[in-house]
């Protein structure tokens, strides 16, 4: 990649096909996002969703310049302080920080328009987070993790059972697809920008289930939190929305979506290691299993899923990095 600037520094990327650079210009900095593969999603759609967030007074990176033909955009720099790094401090009052994040989530969930123009002046409409998409995401667990850890015949038998069970769980979702869903709403994508929270990585946003982003925040594989913190954050969200949601339906959907999301994550992290030789994500798989177990061990709806997983994937296998 050859930019016409001498003052750019490569910065740590993520699990996507994007590359990031910090550009220094006198006392100001900006971020260059480069994406040759999946260019439309990572540049055009990313900008469109950021515009939608900004229009609704959510702090997202502003577009500073773009060169779509050269596969990059230049956006506002939110600095280096993620809420992940803030919340790793053991002495910190974590609940106080999470309360601020929940208030932001509440604000995001009030977005009621789903169309915006990108920098090519074309309209973009947020897609619906359908059950078919949710199934295909959970299927990544069957496509990558199961074949890696089980013999071929055993993997085929398990995957058939898992496929039916995931379809069953999706059929039990109660809430409508009527809410802005960031889809990767976790502390690594939230930045402290002065007194505000800036949000990154919004290119996968959809219109979906109200419980999804809360599940991705609370049951996050990147940050270990106690059961008490999880419960307190969940209850704070419920109290804020007590007149707008059916608590029983919401809890049902929260737990189903948390489990399916973490199965998807295990599949994605396994794929990153096998296909892309990005093995650093494997270390998070044991926590993803713990999060799944924390949900399926206490809810009768997961009875079959728990049995299928317990009978085929040992504790030793789940703890393997």
N, C-alpha and C positions, 0 to 999 in steps of 0.2 A: 504494500500500500504506500503510495507516494503523494503526500499532501505538499502543497507549495509553501508550507510553513516550516521554519527551523525550530520553532518554540513549542513543539508538541511532545507530550510524554505519554507513553502507553500506560494505561491503568488496568487494574484487575477486572477481568470480565466475569461473565456468569455462565450458566449452562447452555446458553443459546449460541447461535452462529454469529452473534455480533462481536465487534471489537470496539473498545472505548479508548479515547485519548483525551488528555487534558491539555487545552491550548492556553498558553499564557500570552497576554497582551497588556503590557505595562502593569497596572495594578489589578487588572481584571482577568478572570479565567472563564473558560467555557468548556463544554464537553462535545467532542466529535464522536458521533455514533456511526460506525462503518458496518454495512451489511450487504454483502453481495448475494448470499443465499437467503431466501425468504425476505427479499428486499421490500416487497410491498407491505408485509406485516410489520417488519422491524423499523421501517422508516415512515411510509405513508400512513399506515393505520395508527402507529404509535403517535404521530403528530396529531392525527384527527382526534384520538381519544384524549390526549393532553389538552387539546383545544376545548373539548367538551367539558372536561374537569375545570379548566380555567374559567369558562363561561359560567360555571356554577360556583365560582369562588372557592374552588379547591386548589391548593398550591401544587401545581405540576410544572415541569420544565417548559419554559417558553421557547419557541423556535426562533433562532437568531439568523440562520441562513440555511440554505439547502442546495445540494447539487445531486439530484437524483441519478443523473447520468453517470456520475462518478461514485455512486453508491454510498453517499453519506449525508448526514444532516448535522448541523451545529445547534446545540441547545444550551439553555441556562445551566450553570454549575451550582448544585446544591451543597457542595463541599464534601467532606469525608465522614461526617458524624451520623452513622445509622443508629436507629433505635436498638438494633441488635447489639452494637458495641456499648450502648448506654445500659441496656438491661442485663448485660453480663456482669455488671458490678454487683457483687453479693450483698453489699451494705445498703444498696439502694432500696427505696420503697417502690417495689415493682408495680404494685396495684395502682399507685398514684399516676405512674406513667401510662399504664394500660387504660386508665380512665380517660385520659386525653385522646388516646388512639380510638377508643370506642366512640367518643364524641365526634371524631373525624369520620368514622365509619357511618355513624348515624346521618351525618351531613351528606356523605356520598350516596347513601341509600335514598335520599330525597330527590335525587336527580330524576326528572320525569320526562326528559327529552332524550331521544336515542339516535338523532341524526346530526351530523356535523360535516363541514367541508374540510378536506385535507389541503396541503400546500399546492396541489395541482388543480385546486378549485373544483374537485369532484366530490359529490356527496358520499359519505360513508354512514351506513346504518349498523348499529351494534347487532350482531346475530343473537338468536335465541339459544340459550344453553339447554338444548333438548336432551331427552333421556338417551337418545341415540349417541350423542356426543359424550355424555357421561359414561355410557357403556363402553364406547371405544377407548376412552381414557383408562378406565379400570382394566380393560382387556390387556393393557401394556404389561400388567403383572403376569398375566397368563402367557403372553408372547415372549417375555424376556426372563423373568425371575424363575418361573416354574421349570422351563426346559433347562436352565442353568443348574438347577439343584436336584432335579429328579430324573430318573431313567425315562427313556422315551415313552414306553408303554404306560407307566405310572403317571407321567405328565399328561398324557392324552386323556386318561380316565378322570384325573383331578380337574383338568381344564373344562371338561364337559359339565361336571358338577358345578364348578365355579361360575361358568357362563350362565347356567340356569338360575343359580342363586343370586347373582348380581342383577339379572333381569327381574327377579322376584322383589329384591330390595328396592329397585328403581320404581316398581309398580306401587310400592308402599309410600312413596313421597306424597305429602299432603298439600304443600304450598304451591302457589302459582309461580310461573316464570314472569315476574313483573317488576324486578328490582335490578338496578345497576350492580353488576358483580365484577369486581376488579380481577378476581380469579387467582391472583398471587398476593393476597393481602396478608403479608407477614412482616416481621420487624426488620428484615434485611432490605425491604423495599420502602421503608419509611425513614425519612431523613429529618434531623433537627436543623431547621433553617431559621436562625434567630429564635423568635418565640413561637414559630409555627412548625407544623409538620408538613414536609413535602413528600409527595408520593411518586414513585418511579415504576417503570416496568408495566405499563398499563395497556400494552398492545393486544393482550388477550381478553380484554374486557368484553362482557356479554350482558344480555338481559336474562336473569335467571332467578334461582331460589334465594330468598332473603337470608337463609341460614348459612349459605356457602362461605362467604368471606369471614364470618365469625368463626366457623370451624377451622379455616386455614390460619387464622390468627391464634386461636387457643391451642389447637393441636398441631403446632408447628415443629417440624423435625429439626429445625436449626437451633432452637432455643429450648433448653430444659426448664420447665416450670413445675412447681408443686401442684398437687391436686387441689390444694386450698386456693392457690392463685387462679387456677383454671375455673374453679367454682365461683370465686368472687367476681372475676371478669364476666363470666357467663351471666350471673345474677344481676350485675350492674347493667348489662345490655337489656336483659329482660325487664328490669324496673323502668328503664328509659322508654321502653316500647310496650309497656303492659296494656295500654288501651288500643294498640294497633295489631297485636298478634294473638293467635290462639297458642297458649303456652305448651299444650300437649302436642299439637301438630308441629310446633317449632322444634321442640326437643327431639321428636321423632326424626325430623328431617336433618337436624344438626348432627345427630349421631350416625345416621346412614351416610351423609355426605362426608363426614370426617373419615369414616372407615374406607369408603371408596376412594377418597382423595389420597389417603396414605398408601393404599394398594397401588394406585397410579404412580405415586412418587417412588415406591420401591421398584416398580417396573422401569420408570424413567432413569433412575440412578443406575440400575443394572445395565440398561441400554447404553448410557453414557460411558460406562466402563468397557463394555464389550465392543460397541460399534465405533466410539469416538476416542477410546483410550483415555477418558477422563475419569480416573479411578478415585479421586479425592472425595467424591460424593458417596462412595460405598460406606464410609464411616458413619453416615447418618441412618443407614438402614436399620440397625438395632433399635434406635429410638422410634423409628416409624412403626416397627413391630410392637413396641411397648404401648404406643398411642392406640394402635388397632386393638390390642388386648384389653386396654383400659376401657374401651367402648363395648367390645363384643362379649366380654365376660359378665356384663351386668345388664344385658338386655335380651329378652327372650326372642326378639325378632331375628337375632343373629345366631340362633341355636344351630342351624344347619351349617352356616358358614364357619362357625367356630369348630364344629366337629370335622369338617373337611380339612381345615387348616391344621388342626391339632393332630389329626391322624396321618398327615403327610409331611408336614414341615416341623422338624424337631426344634426344641429350644436352642440346641447347639447351632443348628443351621441359621436360626434367626439372629443369633448374636455374632455371626461371622461378618467380618468387615471386608 
